[in-house]
Amino acid sequence: MSGLPGVTDDAILDAAFAPALSLVVGVPDDLHPEWLPVVTAATAEERIAAALARWTLDFTGLVPQFFGEFCSRLLDVRLGRAVGNLALIYVVRGRDDEVVVWMGWDPRQFREPRFWDRFPAAVRIFLQTVHAGFSHPDGISGGLAQVGEMNTYAEWAEEPDGLVDWDEEQEIASTRLLVITSNGTNLLYCLSPDLPTGTIALVYEGDIDPQPFGASIDALMLRPLED
């Protein structure tokens, strides 16, 4: 793994497309202590190694295709701040050599979301100890949303008490589907106490399609890296 010449601060921020995101220089007072080796490393290769050393084998085994491509395409890991929250910024070479950014949110932000027992054990450990969300800079899409952004389908639709038409027609109520990520548009990935453990519902325009959790998240995260 090596840094790519020309991946400047501006290129990272342009790829993030997040006006509230800034890169952080130095060691801020509120830095997670376990991120110190990342922040103080002298080279991109050392920053990458220090960041990935904290990833758990259980989680990387859940998304093996993504993790293999991710590691081979990582260009750098930087420290950033978005809406006041610190995060590690993973800078990746995507399709057609475009720069793609994932945010690894500070695990100290973790708060147990609803339907916690429906999260696979590997994901629970990752969210509690590695990153309290690993997503594109919108905080929701492309991986695992920030735990504070994991809302029910009803809340996502701005009807927190439930969608009457939906709840009358669907097998799973809108208040019992927790959106944990999306593809960046209208395909939502939801957990529910009304689904078997290890299953995630792909919800699109009123259709609920239960799928294996690991394979679905693996494919979602891999998509920006596929040539």
C-alpha positions in Angstrom: 0.0 0.0 0.0 1.4 3.4 -0.9 0.2 6.9 -0.9 -0.8 8.3 -4.3 1.0 11.5 -5.3 -1.4 14.3 -5.8 -4.0 13.3 -3.2 -4.0 16.7 -1.6 -6.1 18.1 1.2 -8.3 19.7 -1.3 -8.8 16.5 -3.2 -9.9 14.7 -0.1 -12.4 17.4 0.8 -13.7 17.6 -2.7 -14.2 13.8 -2.7 -16.0 14.0 0.7 -18.4 16.6 -0.7 -19.2 17.7 2.9 -19.0 21.4 3.6 -19.0 20.9 7.3 -15.9 18.6 7.1 -12.4 19.8 7.9 -9.1 18.1 8.2 -7.4 18.3 11.6 -3.6 19.0 11.9 -1.8 18.0 15.1 -3.1 16.3 18.2 -6.4 17.8 19.4 -7.2 17.7 23.1 -10.3 15.5 22.4 -8.5 12.9 20.4 -9.3 9.3 21.1 -6.2 8.0 22.8 -6.1 4.9 20.6 -5.9 7.1 17.5 -2.7 8.7 18.6 -0.5 6.3 16.5 -2.5 7.2 13.4 -2.3 10.9 13.9 1.4 10.9 14.8 2.6 8.5 12.1 5.0 10.1 9.6 3.8 8.4 6.4 0.5 7.3 4.7 1.6 3.7 5.0 2.1 4.0 8.7 -1.2 5.8 9.2 -3.0 3.1 7.3 -1.3 0.3 9.3 -2.1 2.0 12.6 -5.8 2.5 11.7 -6.4 -1.0 10.4 -4.7 -2.6 13.4 -7.8 -1.7 15.4 -10.2 -3.4 13.0 -11.6 -6.7 14.4 -11.2 -9.9 12.5 -14.9 -10.8 13.1 -16.0 -7.7 11.2 -13.5 -8.0 8.4 -14.6 -11.6 7.9 -18.2 -10.4 7.6 -17.3 -8.2 4.6 -14.4 -10.1 3.0 -14.7 -8.9 -0.6 -14.9 -5.2 0.5 -12.1 -5.5 3.0 -9.7 -7.1 0.5 -10.3 -4.3 -2.1 -10.4 -1.6 0.6 -7.0 -2.6 1.9 -5.5 -2.8 -1.6 -6.8 0.7 -2.5 -6.3 2.6 0.7 -4.2 5.7 0.0 -4.2 7.4 3.4 -6.0 7.8 6.7 -6.4 11.3 8.1 -8.0 12.9 11.0 -11.1 15.1 10.4 -13.9 16.9 12.2 -17.4 16.9 10.9 -20.1 18.9 12.7 -17.9 19.0 15.7 -17.2 15.2 15.8 -13.8 13.7 15.2 -13.5 10.9 12.7 -10.8 9.1 10.9 -11.0 9.8 7.1 -10.2 6.7 5.0 -9.0 7.9 1.6 -9.5 5.2 -1.1 -8.8 4.9 -4.8 -12.2 4.1 -6.3 -13.3 3.2 -9.8 -11.6 5.1 -12.6 -9.1 6.3 -10.0 -11.5 8.7 -8.4 -11.0 9.4 -4.7 -13.6 7.8 -2.4 -13.9 8.7 1.3 -15.3 6.7 4.2 -15.6 8.2 7.7 -14.7 6.1 10.8 -16.6 7.8 13.6 -15.2 8.0 17.1 -16.3 5.0 19.1 -16.8 7.2 22.2 -19.9 8.5 20.4 -21.5 5.1 20.7 -25.0 4.9 22.1 -26.9 1.7 21.9 -29.4 1.9 19.0 -32.8 0.3 19.0 -33.1 -3.5 18.3 -29.5 -3.9 19.4 -29.9 -7.6 19.8 -30.6 -7.9 16.0 -27.2 -6.6 15.1 -24.7 -9.4 14.3 -22.1 -9.8 17.1 -19.3 -8.7 14.8 -21.1 -5.5 14.1 -21.8 -4.8 17.7 -18.2 -5.2 18.6 -17.1 -3.0 15.7 -19.5 -0.2 16.5 -18.6 -0.2 20.2 -14.8 -0.5 20.0 -13.6 0.5 16.5 -15.9 3.0 14.9 -19.4 4.1 16.0 -20.3 4.1 12.3 -18.3 3.7 9.2 -20.0 5.5 6.3 -19.6 8.0 3.6 -19.4 11.6 4.9 -23.2 12.0 5.0 -23.1 9.8 8.1 -25.6 7.3 6.7 -24.7 5.6 3.4 -22.1 3.2 2.2 -21.4 1.0 5.2 -22.8 1.4 8.8 -24.5 4.7 9.6 -23.4 6.7 12.6 -25.3 5.1 15.5 -27.0 8.5 16.2 -28.3 8.5 12.7 -29.9 5.0 12.9 -33.6 5.8 12.8 -36.7 3.8 12.1 -38.2 3.8 8.7 -41.1 5.8 10.1 -38.7 8.5 11.4 -36.8 8.5 8.1 -40.2 9.2 6.4 -40.8 12.0 9.0 -43.8 10.2 10.5 -42.2 8.9 13.7 -45.4 7.4 15.1 -45.8 5.2 12.0 -47.0 5.4 8.4 -50.6 4.4 8.4 -50.8 3.1 4.9 -47.5 1.2 5.2 -48.4 -0.4 8.5 -51.7 -1.6 7.2 -50.2 -3.2 4.1 -46.8 -4.4 5.1 -45.8 -7.4 7.2 -43.3 -5.3 9.2 -44.4 -2.0 10.7 -42.5 1.2 9.8 -41.7 1.7 13.5 -40.0 -1.8 13.6 -37.6 -1.3 10.8 -34.3 0.4 11.8 -32.4 2.0 8.9 -28.7 1.2 9.5 -27.4 2.3 6.1 -28.4 3.1 2.5 -27.0 3.1 -1.0 -27.1 6.9 -1.0 -30.5 7.1 -2.7 -33.7 5.3 -1.8 -32.5 1.8 -1.1 -32.5 1.4 2.6 -31.0 -1.4 4.7 -33.0 -2.2 7.8 -32.9 -4.5 10.8 -36.0 -5.5 12.6 -37.0 -7.7 15.6 -39.5 -9.3 13.1 -36.7 -10.7 11.0 -34.5 -13.7 11.8 -31.1 -13.0 13.3 -28.5 -12.5 10.6 -31.1 -11.1 8.1 -31.3 -7.6 6.8 -34.3 -6.1 4.9 -33.5 -4.2 1.7 -36.4 -1.7 1.5 -37.1 0.1 -1.8 -40.3 1.9 -2.8 -42.5 -0.2 -0.5 -40.9 -3.5 -1.1 -39.2 -5.4 1.7 -36.6 -7.9 0.6 -35.0 -10.0 3.4 -31.4 -10.9 2.6 -28.3 -12.3 4.5 -26.8 -9.5 6.4 -23.1 -10.1 5.7 -23.4 -10.6 1.9 -25.7 -7.6 1.5 -23.4 -5.2 3.5 -20.3 -6.6 1.7 -21.8 -5.9 -1.7 -23.0 -2.4 -0.7 -19.6 -1.3 0.6 -17.8 -2.9 -2.3 -19.8 -1.0 -5.0 -17.7 2.2 -5.1 -14.5 0.2 -5.6 -15.7 -2.0 -8.5 -14.1 -1.1 -11.8 
